[in-house]
Amino acid sequence: MEQDAKIFVAGHRGMVGSALVRRLEQAGYFNLLTRTSQELDLRNQADVADFFAAEQPEYVLLAAARVGGILANNTYRADFLYDNLMIQSNVLAQSHQHRVKKLLFLGSSCIYPRLAAQPIKESALLSGPLEPTNEPYAIAKIAGLKLCEAYRTQYGHRFISAMPTNLYGPGDNYDLANSHVLPAMLRKFHEAREEGHANVEIWGTGEPCREFLHVDDLADACLHLMLHYDDGQPVNIGTGRDISIRDLAELIREITGYTGAIRFDTSKPDGVPRKLLDVSRLRDLGWEYSIGLREGIEAVYREAFVTV
């Protein structure tokens, strides 16, 4: 990408989008196009068409999405499916109409089958049933990935797709009703310490394993793909390492300084038993993560909860 190229970062206020903006600016890209959801509703076909016609972006990083944890995904099933289908379809269609030079679509590791062989290779896509609690979101993301493939096949567009693992970092969502497991735990343990609670309740058995990637590492990987990858096959982005929810809870208890007990509510769902990505394709492209899990969690905890 040329340093002065017009680059549209869709979803720039979200955790992922803001990390992409930081990374692009660090790399010397200065002509970034951004719009808040109040300025541009990506679900509105006409508004997106007007934006592309007026601004003529040359490159697109599609990080805009409706996201959330198990509770939000399972509660707002229609909203997650509709909103994400509309956002990505409108942006991809206008990127096609205006022949952007290259587009990166960000999917999610939840697109893979619930019981996919571990670690999960990109080829596992559509090889089995999805996790029921986040199926609508996953279906939307699969549709976006396949639309990228179709535009590439039919029209020759340089649309690429990346599948990030579970993310955390600056700008994360700490709302207990809608957040993912790691930020939810940080808030729970912090508040339990501050308020002197005897125990912290964690959903499920604690046995499932999850992989976590700092969002700044994701942004670096995305830039690497924009500069060095041009193929229709999706690429997993992760660390290649996972941790059980039980061990994650213990780690966060240490980081927050909480001394009470941890109680697992086994009446609540666990979600997928294990979700570890095979990142060998990304390693072969010359990229690996650099921010360790303890280091990353300590940094976001200081930023989000510790006042100096």
C-alpha positions, 0 to 999 in steps of 0.5 A: 500500500502506498503511504498516501493511499486512502485507506478506509478502516471500517469500525475504527472506534472498536477495539480492533479498528482502533488498533488498526488505526494505531498500527497504520499510523505507526507505519506512516500511513496518514490518509485514513478514512474513518466514520463513526456509526452515527456518521455512517450506518454501515447497515444502510445500503444507500448511505454506504453507497454515497460514502464510497462514491464521495470518498473513493477509498483505495484500500479497505480494512473491514473491522466493523461488526456487532460483537459480544460474548456468549450471553449477548450472542445467544440473547440477540440472535436475530440482531447479530445475524442481520446487522453483521450480514448487512454491514459486510454485504454493503461494504463488500458490494461497494468495494466491488463497485468502486474497484478498491485495490485490496480489502481485508475482511476480518472474520472470527474463529467461531466460524469453525465447527464446534468439535473441529480437530485441534488445532483448527486448520483453515480447511476445517471450515464448514466441515461440521455443526457450529457452536449453537450459542454463537451460530448466528454470528458465525453464519454471518461471518462465514457468509462474509468470507464466502462473499470475499471468495466469490468476488475474487473468483468472479471479478478478480478482486484482491479481497482477503480474509483473516480469522482472528482468535479471541482478542483482548486489549485497549478499548475492550468491552467490560460490560458483564452482560455483553463482554467476552470472557477475559475482560469480564473476568478482569472486571469481576475480579477487580470489583470483588477485590475492591468490594471485599467479596468472598468469591468470584463466580465464573460461568461453566466448569472452567475446563474449556480451553481458549486462545487469546491474542492481544489486539495490537498483535492482531493489527500488526498481523493484518498489516503484514497480510495487506502487504504480503498476502494475496490469496482467496484462502482465509488465514488464521491469526492467533498465538498457537497457544491456549489456556483453560478457563480455570487457569485463566481465572487463576492468572487474573486473580494473581494480576488483580490481587484478589485473595478470595475464592473462585466458584464455577457455576456449572449450570451455565454453558461452557461453549466450545470445549476447545478452540485453538487455531493452527497458525502455521500458514501465518508463520509461513508468511513470516509473522508471529505474535510478540505480546505474551498473555501475562504481559498483555493482561497486566498492561490492559488491567493497568490501563482499564482499572488502575488509576495512578 
